[in-house]
Amino acid sequence: MRLGLIGKKIGMTREFFDSGTVVPVTVLHVEKGRILDVITEENRGYNAIKVGFGKIKNSKLTKQMKGVFAKKNTEAKKYLKEFRVTSTSDFKEGSEIGMEVFKDQKFVDISARTIGKGFAGSMKRHNFSGLRASHGVSVSHRAHGSTGQNQDPGKVFKGKKMAGHMGDRKRTIHNLEIIKSDPENNLLFVKGSIPGSKNSVVLIQQTAKKTNKTTTLEKDKKAIVTSTKSLKKESPSKDKGKEKPKDNKPEKSKETTKKK
């Protein structure tokens, strides 16, 4: 079972920890989703829930979608997403799901469309080295060179790395760490970068792959513990090196002691 939510990428900032470490963070605004339909195994052969996100005007909907939302007696939703579920007993039509989906989650998978770069050459698109910049090579320094073979087979195979459209593709980054969450403002702070530009739509899901990575908070706690232990070890050694303060009392002479 992998539930998820749709959010908006606001931008990037950084978070400071007690040990002094700084972590780059992407801020996501996550909206609550409404369950529009509960799909059972008896009807379609699998268990799932259909969730709607975002707001949209009725004037922008097609007649078919107007009928769908009118039948469910719910407000129009901009995005519809289906999530597979092990059992549908915990879900009801009309109920909402929000940030509680990631309550016990330390890592998430995030999918989004990358920034479109337009038409790009082979050096930018595929990291080619290009041709030499020496004498004899004219006006083809950034060219990718020959693409085909001899008369046999005499063609360019599909998938050949060449110049073309770069970016604007759906990409998923697995096991991104949740640094902090703000349920009051519906904000999620995720460590690292996420594909897409500002205000782009992002799909946040529970992790598909299990990971044994230690979180930044755990590393921070370990660093604080080790620093305190090292300080405790250093403190007694400093006291040993110090000389004890001498008493200012005058010492009795040997002659006086003998007379007594």
Phi, psi and omega in degrees: 000122180230094176277162180202173178224157176256132181228180179238134179280113182276314181163198182236151175210198178219154181240137178257138177252169185297328181283350180103357180286146179243133184238126175289137190224139172259131182264127179240133174264115186253128179259155177287147178248150180250131179285117182265330184207141176249115184263126182254163180292332180294324184277314188238355179094002177205160179260132180198166174232142177256123186242139178252140182229151173076167181247148178209146179287147178295334181292339181268359181269154172281166181298324181296315181289328175299320179293323180297311182288329177292324179293325181274353181057044178230163177289157182292140179243144184281319183240137175241133182221140180251132180239130177287141185224146179289318178218144183263008184291333183273359185237142178227150178295137179094341180283159183252150173235141184220219185293345179294346177298325182255028184297312183258013183265133175263333182229153179222161172254133184235129180243139178197170177268133181289165179291131179285131181255358182077203179282122182235152179282177185290330181290319179283321187282318186240008177063038175290154180276340182081179180271173183291154178256033183259182178293143180099340176260109186242126171060023179221036182291325183256016179280158181268357177084198184289150182243334183258192180238203177285195180297333175244115006277346174068036177206168176261122181290150178294143180088006179296135180287111182219179176292149180172194183290129183243138178082193180057047177232150179285127180227143179242130177251123185269152171054053171274136188277135173275114180276316184204153176226143180236090184295332181295318180260005180057047181245142178232127181254115186245136181288133174095186183263152181235138181300148178109162179269182178296146179066017176274152182278137187228140176256120180252123182231160172293154188294141176268331180249134177283141180227149179253021181293140175278138182285164180294325179295319177295318177298321180296318179296319179297320180296321179293318181296315180295323179293320179293321178296318180294324178293321179294323179291325181286329186296314179292328179295326178293322181293325180294323182289337182285145176276145178290143179292135181280146176286142180274005180290139179289137181283141179284137180285156182294327183297317180297322180293323181292318180300319178297000000 
